[in-house]
Amino acid sequence: MKTDMMRCAVVGLSGYTGREVFSLLLNHSGVRVNYVAAQNTVGPVSSIWPEFLNRTTLVCQQFNIKEVTKNSDIVFLALPHTESMKVAGALLKAGLKVIDLSADYRLKSTKTYQAWYGHKHVDPKNISKAVYGLPELFRQKIKKANFIANPGCYPTAAILGLAPLIATRSKSITSIIIDAKSGVSGAGRKASVNLLFSELTDNFKAYKVLCHQHAPEIDQYISSLAGHDLKVNFVAHLLPIERGILETIYVQSKLPITLSQLHVLYSKFYKTESFVRVHPLGSQPEIKNVAYTNFCDIGLAVSQDKKTIVITSAIDNLVKGAAGQAVQNMNIMCGFNEIEGLI
């Protein structure tokens, strides 16, 4: 195991994900946070996030490539989509390890990226260098990587929920419907009428129906796992809670499978995974049981004709869906115990 202290930088500290990364790193025995920055926010970290009062003396700065290079071995980019690609290339060129929590390097096609995110990609040469940071599927690649594209929150829950089935029975699948629900922190830390307390409380709604930007990310990686093209019908909903995601995934199969067979399949697939918990038969995941953790909880059900499979997948969107998974990836990249700082 690695014993040297890793010097870390968090760029994008003023957002929810940046805060979560910073908080996790403070509790990690193998790293020291040396540098923090944000786009439009400067000042002591404790003035931006009072929860860190007396826990750090760091001051948030405007991003400076020379400063981050001088003070860091690994950089967490918690920047908005379309912003990370403006700086990731320079950090990689300087020899730093980079974990990008935006969507800028998740999609392998620049045309697909532009179609779904509305901007031309300005760093296409580094897309192929980015390893998709879903440890349960790509751990060996992550070990050798210097550049990680951290998965989106909805795709993390979806892909982990689908992976055992896709890996073993993809040719029998005729349709996949994902009914996904997230807490409001998934929208980021920004002022918006739609995100006001009075708009959210006692309310529940679908948004970006069949046109959510995470759909092509899910399609890309389940297709890669299947070895042929697969597409999901994905609908996101906004819950009147701070954090957490629960996805109910409906899979239609031409070949029958019993609930017992399905449970054995999932239990074996995730047997050695520290952060995926397959629920016992008759039990279903709940957001409250994964909130503030790096766990993904999975529940299973099968229809009477054994051809409709229902998978429920629950995560904390800010932890396993973002910052926690980023730290998990750092642990793998840098030779730490994979659970360090997360349990």
C-alpha positions, 0 to 999 in steps of 0.5 A: 500500500502507498504510504506517501502523502498525496498532495491534492487540489480541489478546483470548483470548491464552491459547488456541492460536489467540490464541497463533498470532495473536500470534506472526504479528503480531509478525513483521508489518512493518505492525502493532504489538500494543498490547493483549492480554487473556484471560478467566481468565489475566493476567500477562506474555505470556512467563509464559503462553507462554515462547516469547515470552521477550525478544520482548515486554514486553506483559502479558496483562490481563482484557478491558476495553473502554475499554483495548482501544478506547484502544489499538487499531485492529483487534481479533482475538477468539480467544475460545471460541464463545458468548463473542465475541458478548458483546463484538464489538458494543461493539467495532464500536460504538466504531469498531474493526475486528474479526476474530472467530475463533469461530463466533459470526457465521459462520452467518446463521441464529440458529436454526441457531446455537442448534441446533448450538451450544446457546446463544441468540445475544445479538447477532443485529443484527451477524450480517448485518454480518459478512463471511465471511473466506475470501479466495479467495472473498470478497476484494472484500467483505473489502476493504470490511469492518470485521467478519470472521467468520473461517472454521472450520478444517474448513470452510476445507479443505472449501470450498476443496477443493470451490469450483471444482467447486461453482462450475461443476458443482453441478447435476450433483452427487448427493452429497458425503462429507467424511472429515476428520481433525484434529490435537488442537490443533483441540479447543482448550487445555483439560483433558479425559480424551479429550485426554490423551496416553495416550488419544490416542497410538497411537489414531485415532477418529471423533467427532461423526459426522454431527453436527459443528457445522462441517457447517452452515457448510460447507452454508451457503457451498457452497450460496451458491456453487452458488446452490441448497441443497447438503448434505454428509455430514461425519465428523470424526476425531481424529489423534494429532498436534498440528496439521494437517487432511487431508480426503478429499472424495468427490463423486458426479457425474451428468456425467463429467469426466476427471482432466485436465479436473478438474485444468485447472479447479482450476488455473485457479480458483486460478491467482492465489491465493498460498495455494492449491496445486493438486498436479500429477497423481499427487501428493497433499497431506500434512499435514507439507507445510502444517504451520506455513504458511498454505497449502491443498494440494489433490490430485485423482483421478477414478474409471474411470467418471469420475463419482466425484471425490476431492479431498484438501485439507490445511491447518494448522488453527491457521494457514490454519484460524484465525490465518493466515487471520485475518492474511490477512484483516487484510492485505486489510482494511487495504491490506497485501500479502496475504502480509505476515507469512505467507510 
